Amino acid sequence: MHLLEAAREAFAVEFGRFLDQTDGVAQSERLFDLLSAFAVNFDCPWIAYDTLAPQKRLKSVQRDPAVILNFPDEWQ
C-alpha cells in the first residue's frame, strides 16, 4: 500500500472513531478532550476549540469561557 494512501486510511479510521465518540456530546470540555486525543494521533499537540459564531473576534479568546485551548502561554 502506498504511504499516502495508508495515511489517508489511518486518518479516515481515526476520524470515524472521533465522530462516533462525539455523537451526542454537548459539554465543551468533553468535546475538547476528544478533539485533543484525536489531534495527538496526528502529531498535533496544540488545538483551540470554539463555537461557530461569526461575530466572535480573536480578542474575545481570553474572556469567553466557551473558548478552550491548550496553546503554550507564550503563544497566547
RAZI-V188303 format. One record per residue. N is the residue number from 1. RES is the residue in one letter. SS is DSSP state (H for helix, E for strand, C for the rest). OMEGA is omega as a letter, one per 30 degrees, with the letter a starting at -180 (none if undefined). D_FIRST is the distance of its C-alpha to the first C-alpha in Angstrom with 2 decimals. Layout:
((N:RES:SS:OMEGA:D_FIRST) (N:RES:SS:OMEGA:D_FIRST))
This chain:
((1:M:C:l:0.00) (2:H:C:a:3.79) (3:L:H:a:6.37) (4:L:H:l:8.51) (5:E:H:l:6.74) (6:A:H:l:6.38) (7:A:H:l:9.93) (8:R:H:l:11.13) (9:E:H:l:10.34) (10:A:H:l:12.09) (11:F:H:a:14.82) (12:A:H:l:15.36) (13:V:H:a:15.82) (14:E:H:l:18.15) (15:F:H:l:19.96) (16:G:H:l:20.62) (17:R:H:l:22.00) (18:F:H:l:24.09) (19:L:H:l:25.51) (20:D:H:a:26.44) (21:Q:H:a:28.17) (22:T:H:a:30.09) (23:D:C:l:31.34) (24:G:C:l:35.10) (25:V:C:a:35.34) (26:A:C:a:38.24) (27:Q:C:a:38.99) (28:S:H:a:37.85) (29:E:H:l:37.56) (30:R:H:l:35.24) (31:L:H:l:33.01) (32:F:H:l:32.97) (33:D:H:l:32.01) (34:L:H:l:29.08) (35:L:H:l:27.95) (36:S:H:l:28.38) (37:A:H:l:26.23) (38:F:H:a:23.45) (39:A:H:a:23.77) (40:V:H:l:23.81) (41:N:C:a:20.30) (42:F:C:l:19.30) (43:D:C:l:21.85) (44:C:C:a:24.51) (45:P:C:a:27.60) (46:W:C:l:30.19) (47:I:C:l:30.59) (48:A:E:a:33.50) (49:Y:E:l:34.30) (50:D:C:l:37.03) (51:T:C:l:38.16) (52:L:C:l:37.76) (53:A:C:a:41.26) (54:P:C:a:41.84) (55:Q:C:a:45.16) (56:K:C:l:43.74) (57:R:C:a:43.82) (58:L:H:a:42.28) (59:K:H:a:45.72) (60:S:H:a:45.73) (61:V:C:a:42.92) (62:Q:C:a:45.47) (63:R:C:a:47.78) (64:D:C:a:45.56) (65:P:C:l:44.70) (66:A:C:l:41.87) (67:V:C:l:39.93) (68:I:E:l:37.91) (69:L:E:l:36.08) (70:N:C:l:35.13) (71:F:C:l:35.34) (72:P:C:a:37.25) (73:D:H:a:40.98) (74:E:H:l:41.09) (75:W:H:a:38.66) (76:Q:C:none:40.90))
